[in-house]
Amino acid sequence: MATSETKTFIVDDVRVCSICYEKFKTPRYLPCKHSFCHVCLSSYIISQCKSKEARLGFHCPVCRSYIPSLGDPEKPEDWVGLYPINDVLQKLVAGPDETYCEPCLRDNEREKTSDYCLSCNEYLCMLCVKYHRKNMASRDHTIIKISEMLSMPIVPEKRLSNCCPKHKNEKIQMYCHEHEQPCCGLCVGTEHRKCEKVDTVENVAHILRESRKMDCMLSDLNTFRRNLMKVKNEEMNNISEIENMVDESVAKLEEETSDIMQHIEQLKKEHINEMFLTQKNGREKLQREIEKIEDGVSCVDNCKEEIEKAKGTENNEDLILKYFTAKEIFQKIKQNNFKRIQLKIASEKEPSWMKITTEIRKIANVKLSEITRVFQFDISTVELTKFKEFPIENATIYCGLFLSRGRFLVVKHKGDETCLVYDQN
C-alpha cells in the first residue's frame, strides 16, 4: 500500500489506481473511461450500495458520473464483473520499463518501441508506425506516443465500438424483435436462429426514427422523474413535520413538568432522550428513502441522457445500443417498487402522569408509526396517446391487458366470455 508521502507523486501516473494508489491489478474501466483495480472497484461499489435500498447504480470515484448497472440490484458484489478489463493498462503495468516493437520481435528483430497502437494493443517502433499508417487495413488505428501514455486516460479502442453485448469482437448487425435485443451475425445463427422476426439494424433504426417510441420513452422518463421528485420533496417535508412534532411535544412537556418533583424531572429527561432518539431513527429511515429516490432520479437522468444522445446520432448501431440499454435500465427502475413512507411520532401519556406520586415510572410511550405506499403513477396526470385502433364486431369489450412482444389481450363479453389476442400489427 502506498504511503501518504508518495501519493502526490504517483497519483498522476496512468498505471496507478486512484483508489489504492498502487499499480493496477486486473484493471476494469467504467463507461466514463476511468479505470480501477478489480478488487478496489468491487469494494467501492459494495460500500456505495450498502446504505441504499434502491441499488441501481453508483457514482464514479473520480468524475462522479452516475454509472447505472445492468446487474442484479440485490447482488452489487457481482457488478464489477460486468465492466470490461482494460487490456492496454494491464499490459502496460505488466511489461518491463524498456519494451521492444512487437511486430519486429515476430521477425526476431529487436527494435525499441516508440508508440503504442490501441487498436492492435501492440508496441510499435518508428518504422512500424510509418508502415502502420500507410497500410489501408490499419491507417485508421489510434496510435499514441509511449511518453504520452503515462499521463492520459487509456481505454482499449476496440471496446468503444458498437459491439455485440455477448460477442465483444463482433459488431451488432441485426435486431431480434422477439427478445428485444440487438445482436451480431453469430447470435443470429445460434441463439436467435428459431426467432421469427429478426431485422437489420438499418430497418430498426429507421423504425425508431420514424415512430414515436423514443419520444414516448422520454415522456415516461420525465413523468417518472417528476413523481420521484414529488415523493422526495414530500419525504423531506415529512422530516420537518416530525421535527416540529417533537418540538411541540417537548415544549408541552416542559410546561406540564415545571412544578414536578426532582425524580419526575429525571423521568422527563429520559423521555426527551427517547423522543429525540425516535426522531433520529425516523429521520434516518426517511433519509434512506430519499437516497433511494435520488438514486432512481440519477438513473432516470442517465437514461434520458442516453436517449437524447441516441436521438442526435446518425450512427445506427450506436442509436440502437443506447436506446435498448436505456430501455433495459428503465425497466429495472420501474420494477424497483419505489414507495412513499410517511412517519409520525406520537406521545401517549401514561394515565398516572398527572398524579404526583412516587409510583410514576414513565411519562409517555414514544413510538414511530409508519405508513408505506408503493410508488405508483397518478393515472389522472398520465397523458394517453392512441397507438392502434381496430374493430371487433358484435362485441362489448370491458377489459384488456398488455402482454409481452407487442401483444394485447381483450375479453369479449356478449353472453359468453371469449379471450382474443392481437399483435402489434
C-alpha positions in Angstrom: 0.0 0.0 0.0 1.4 3.4 -0.9 2.1 5.8 1.9 0.7 9.3 2.2 4.1 10.8 1.3 4.1 9.1 -2.1 0.5 9.6 -3.1 1.1 13.0 -4.6 4.0 11.6 -6.7 2.2 8.7 -8.2 -1.4 9.9 -8.5 -0.8 11.3 -12.0 0.7 8.0 -13.2 -1.7 6.3 -15.5 -0.5 2.9 -14.3 -1.7 3.7 -10.7 -5.2 3.0 -9.4 -6.7 6.2 -8.0 -8.3 4.2 -5.1 -5.5 2.2 -3.7 -2.6 4.3 -5.1 -0.8 1.2 -6.3 -0.1 -0.3 -9.7 -3.2 -1.7 -11.3 -4.2 -5.3 -10.6 -6.8 -6.6 -13.2 -7.9 -3.1 -14.1 -11.5 -2.6 -15.2 -12.9 0.5 -16.8 -16.3 2.2 -16.5 -18.3 3.9 -19.3 -16.8 7.2 -18.2 -13.4 5.7 -19.2 -11.9 5.7 -15.7 -10.1 2.5 -14.7 -9.7 0.9 -11.3 -8.4 -2.4 -9.8 -11.0 -5.1 -9.8 -10.9 -5.5 -6.1 -10.9 -1.8 -5.4 -13.8 -1.1 -7.7 -15.8 -4.1 -6.2 -15.2 -2.8 -2.6 -16.2 0.7 -3.7 -19.4 -0.4 -5.3 -20.4 -2.5 -2.3 -19.7 0.4 0.1 -21.7 2.8 -2.1 -24.7 0.4 -2.2 -24.6 -0.6 1.5 -26.8 2.2 2.7 -29.2 2.3 -0.2 -32.3 0.3 -0.7 -32.6 1.0 -4.4 -29.3 -0.4 -5.7 -29.5 0.7 -9.4 -26.0 2.2 -9.8 -23.2 4.2 -8.3 -21.1 7.3 -8.9 -17.6 7.1 -10.4 -15.0 7.6 -7.7 -13.1 10.1 -9.9 -15.5 12.2 -12.0 -18.7 11.4 -10.0 -20.6 10.4 -13.2 -23.6 8.2 -12.5 -23.0 4.6 -13.6 -26.2 2.6 -13.9 -25.7 -1.2 -13.6 -27.4 -3.9 -15.5 -26.6 -6.4 -12.8 -28.9 -7.8 -10.1 -29.8 -5.0 -7.7 -29.6 -7.5 -4.8 -26.1 -8.5 -5.7 -23.9 -5.4 -6.1 -20.9 -7.5 -5.3 -21.2 -9.1 -8.8 -21.4 -5.8 -10.7 -17.7 -5.4 -11.1 -17.6 -8.4 -13.4 -19.9 -6.6 -15.9 -17.3 -3.9 -16.7 -14.5 -4.9 -19.2 -10.9 -5.4 -18.4 -8.6 -2.7 -19.6 -6.2 -4.8 -21.6 -3.9 -1.9 -22.5 -3.4 -0.8 -18.9 -2.9 -4.4 -17.8 -0.2 -4.9 -20.5 1.4 -1.5 -19.6 1.6 -2.4 -15.9 2.8 -6.0 -16.5 5.5 -5.1 -19.1 9.1 -4.0 -18.4 10.2 -0.4 -18.5 12.1 -0.9 -21.7 9.9 -2.7 -24.4 10.6 -3.7 -27.9 8.4 -3.4 -31.1 6.2 -6.5 -31.1 5.9 -6.9 -34.9 9.7 -6.8 -35.2 10.0 -9.4 -32.4 7.9 -11.7 -34.5 10.7 -11.5 -37.1 13.4 -12.0 -34.4 14.4 -8.3 -34.6 14.8 -6.1 -31.5 13.8 -2.5 -32.1 13.0 -0.2 -29.2 9.3 0.9 -29.1 8.3 4.5 -29.6 4.5 4.3 -29.9 1.5 2.1 -29.0 -1.5 1.1 -31.2 -4.7 1.0 -29.1 -6.5 -0.8 -31.9 -3.9 -3.7 -32.2 -2.9 -3.5 -28.5 0.8 -3.6 -29.5 4.0 -1.7 -29.0 5.5 -0.3 -32.3 8.8 1.1 -33.3 9.1 4.2 -35.5 9.4 2.3 -38.7 6.4 0.0 -38.0 4.4 3.1 -37.1 5.2 4.5 -40.5 4.0 1.4 -42.4 1.1 1.0 -40.0 -0.2 4.4 -41.1 0.3 3.6 -44.7 -1.5 0.2 -44.7 -5.2 0.5 -45.7 -6.2 -2.0 -43.0 -4.5 -0.1 -40.2 -4.3 3.5 -41.3 -7.3 4.4 -39.1 -5.9 2.8 -36.0 -5.3 5.0 -32.9 -1.5 5.3 -32.3 -0.1 7.3 -29.3 3.4 8.1 -28.1 4.7 6.0 -25.3 5.7 9.2 -23.5 2.1 10.4 -23.6 0.6 7.1 -22.4 1.7 7.7 -18.8 -0.3 10.9 -18.4 -3.6 10.3 -20.3 -6.7 8.1 -19.7 -6.3 4.9 -21.6 -9.2 2.7 -22.8 -8.9 -0.1 -25.3 -10.2 1.3 -28.6 -11.9 -1.9 -29.7 -14.2 -1.8 -26.6 -15.6 1.6 -27.7 -17.2 0.5 -30.9 -20.7 -0.8 -31.2 -20.1 -4.4 -30.3 -22.5 -7.2 -29.6 -23.3 -7.4 -25.9 -22.4 -11.2 -25.9 -19.6 -11.3 -28.5 -17.3 -8.3 -27.8 -15.4 -8.7 -31.1 -18.4 -8.6 -33.3 -20.4 -5.5 -34.3 -24.2 -5.5 -34.0 -25.8 -6.2 -37.3 -29.3 -7.4 -36.5 -32.1 -6.9 -34.1 -34.4 -9.7 -32.7 -37.9 -8.4 -32.1 -39.0 -11.4 -30.1 -36.2 -10.9 -27.5 -36.0 -7.1 -28.0 -32.2 -7.5 -28.3 -29.5 -6.2 -30.7 -27.2 -9.0 -31.8 -24.4 -9.9 -34.2 -24.4 -12.4 -37.1 -23.1 -15.1 -34.7 -26.0 -14.5 -32.4 -28.5 -14.8 -35.2 -27.0 -18.2 -36.3 -27.1 -19.6 -32.7 -29.4 -18.1 -30.1 -31.9 -16.4 -32.5 -32.0 -18.9 -35.3 -35.5 -20.0 -34.4 -36.8 -16.5 -33.9 -39.5 -15.5 -36.4 -38.7 -11.8 -36.7 -35.0 -10.7 -36.9 -34.4 -7.4 -38.7 -31.4 -5.4 -39.8 -30.1 -2.5 -37.7 -30.8 -0.1 -40.5 -34.5 -1.1 -40.6 -34.8 -1.0 -36.8 -33.1 2.4 -36.7 -35.4 3.7 -39.4 -38.5 2.5 -37.5 -37.2 4.1 -34.3 -36.6 7.4 -36.0 -40.0 7.4 -37.8 -42.0 6.1 -34.8 -42.6 8.0 -31.5 -41.1 5.2 -29.4 -38.1 7.3 -28.2 -40.4 10.3 -27.6 -42.8 8.2 -25.7 -39.9 6.7 -23.6 -38.6 10.2 -22.9 -42.1 11.2 -21.8 -42.3 8.2 -19.5 -38.9 9.0 -18.1 -39.9 12.7 -17.5 -43.1 11.6 -15.8 -41.3 9.0 -13.6 -38.7 11.6 -12.6 -41.4 14.1 -11.7 -43.1 11.5 -9.5 -39.8 10.6 -7.9 -39.0 14.3 -7.2 -42.5 14.8 -5.8 -42.1 11.9 -3.3 -38.6 13.1 -2.4 -39.9 16.6 -1.6 -42.8 15.1 0.4 -40.4 13.0 2.5 -38.1 15.9 3.1 -41.2 17.9 4.3 -42.0 14.9 6.5 -38.7 15.3 8.2 -39.6 18.8 9.2 -43.0 17.7 10.3 -41.7 15.0 12.7 -39.1 17.5 14.0 -41.9 20.0 14.7 -44.0 17.3 16.3 -41.1 16.5 18.7 -40.5 20.2 19.4 -44.2 20.7 20.2 -44.3 17.7 22.5 -41.1 18.7 24.3 -42.5 22.3 24.8 -45.7 20.9 26.2 -43.8 18.6 28.4 -41.7 21.4 29.8 -44.9 23.3 30.7 -46.5 20.3 32.4 -43.4 19.4 34.4 -42.4 22.8 35.6 -43.6 22.2 39.2 -43.0 18.5 39.5 -40.6 17.0 42.0 -37.0 16.2 41.3 -37.4 12.5 40.5 -40.1 13.5 37.8 -37.6 15.8 36.3 -35.3 12.9 35.8 -38.1 11.0 34.1 -38.7 14.0 31.9 -35.1 13.9 30.7 -35.3 10.2 29.9 -38.5 10.8 28.0 -36.9 13.7 25.9 -33.9 11.5 25.1 -36.2 8.7 24.0 -38.2 11.1 21.7 -35.1 12.5 20.1 -33.8 9.0 19.6 -37.0 8.1 17.9 -36.8 11.3 15.8 -33.3 10.3 14.8 -34.4 6.8 13.8 -37.3 8.3 11.8 -35.1 10.8 10.1 -32.5 8.2 9.2 -35.2 6.0 7.8 -36.7 8.8 5.7 -33.2 9.9 4.6 -32.5 6.3 3.3 -35.8 6.5 1.4 -34.7 9.9 0.0 -31.3 8.5 -1.1 -33.3 5.7 -2.8 -35.4 8.2 -4.7 -32.2 10.2 -5.6 -30.6 7.0 -6.9 -33.7 6.5 -9.1 -33.6 10.1 -10.3 -29.9 9.8 -11.2 -30.6 6.5 -13.0 -33.5 8.1 -14.9 -31.4 11.2 -15.8 -28.7 8.8 -17.2 -31.4 7.0 -19.3 -32.6 10.4 -20.5 -29.1 11.4 -21.5 -28.5 8.2 -23.4 -31.9 8.6 -25.2 -31.0 12.2 -26.1 -27.7 11.1 -27.5 -29.4 8.3 -29.4 -31.8 10.9 -31.0 -28.9 13.1 -32.1 -26.7 10.4 -33.5 -26.5 9.3 -37.1 -24.8 6.0 -36.2 -27.5 3.3 -36.4 -25.6 0.9 -34.2 -24.9 3.5 -31.5 -28.6 4.6 -31.6 -29.9 1.1 -31.1 -27.4 0.2 -28.3 -28.1 3.4 -26.4 -31.9 3.1 -26.8 -32.2 -0.5 -25.8 -29.6 -0.2 -23.0 -31.6 2.7 -21.6 -34.8 0.8 -22.0 -33.5 -2.2 -20.1 -32.2 0.0 -17.3 -35.6 1.9 -17.2 -37.4 -1.4 -16.8 -35.3 -2.3 -13.8 -36.0 1.2 -12.3 -39.8 0.6 -12.7 -39.5 -2.8 -11.1 -37.8 -1.4 -8.0 -41.1 -0.7 -6.2 -40.4 2.8 -5.1 -42.7 3.6 -2.1 -43.8 6.6 -0.2 -43.2 6.3 3.6 -44.8 8.8 6.0 -43.7 8.8 9.6 -45.4 10.2 12.6 -44.3 10.5 16.2 -47.0 10.2 18.9 -46.6 10.6 22.6 -49.2 8.6 24.5 -49.3 9.9 28.1 -49.5 7.5 31.0 -52.7 7.7 33.0 -50.7 8.3 36.1 -48.8 11.2 34.6 -50.9 13.9 36.3 -50.8 12.1 39.6 -47.9 13.5 41.6 -46.7 10.3 43.2 -43.5 8.4 43.7 -45.0 5.5 41.8 -44.6 7.2 38.5 -42.0 5.4 36.4 -42.7 6.7 32.9 -44.1 9.9 31.4 -45.2 8.7 28.0 -44.8 6.0 25.4 -42.9 7.2 22.3 -43.4 5.4 19.1 -42.7 5.9 15.4 -45.6 5.0 13.2 -45.0 4.2 9.5 -47.4 4.3 6.6 -45.9 2.8 3.4 -47.4 3.2 0.0 -45.9 1.5 -3.1 -44.9 4.2 -5.6 -47.4 4.4 -8.4 -48.3 6.8 -11.2 -51.2 9.1 -10.7 -53.4 8.0 -13.6 -55.2 11.4 -13.6 -51.9 13.0 -14.7 -50.9 10.5 -17.3 -51.1 11.7 -20.9 -52.6 8.9 -23.1 -51.8 8.5 -26.8 -53.8 6.3 -29.2 -51.3 3.7 -30.5 -53.5 1.4 -32.6 -57.2 1.2 -33.4 -59.0 -2.0 -34.5 -62.7 -3.1 -34.7 -64.3 -6.1 -33.0 -67.7 -6.9 -34.5 -70.8 -7.7 -32.4 -69.0 -7.5 -29.1 -68.8 -5.4 -25.9 -65.2 -5.1 -24.5 -64.9 -4.4 -20.8 -61.2 -5.1 -20.1 -57.8 -5.6 -21.7 -54.2 -6.3 -20.8 -50.9 -5.6 -22.5 -48.8 -8.7 -23.0 -45.1 -9.1 -24.0 -43.8 -8.9 -27.6 -46.3 -6.2 -28.6 -49.4 -8.3 -28.0 -52.7 -7.1 -26.5 -55.3 -9.3 -24.8 -59.0 -8.3 -24.8 -62.1 -10.1 -23.3 -65.2 -10.0 -25.4 -68.4 -10.0 -23.4 -71.7 -10.9 -25.0 -73.4 -13.8 -23.5 -70.1 -15.6 -23.1 -66.5 -14.5 -22.4 -64.0 -15.0 -25.1 -60.3 -14.0 -24.9 -58.8 -12.5 -28.1 -55.1 -11.8 -28.6 -54.0 -9.2 -31.1 -50.4 -8.5 -32.1 -48.9 -5.1 -32.7 -49.9 -5.2 -36.4 
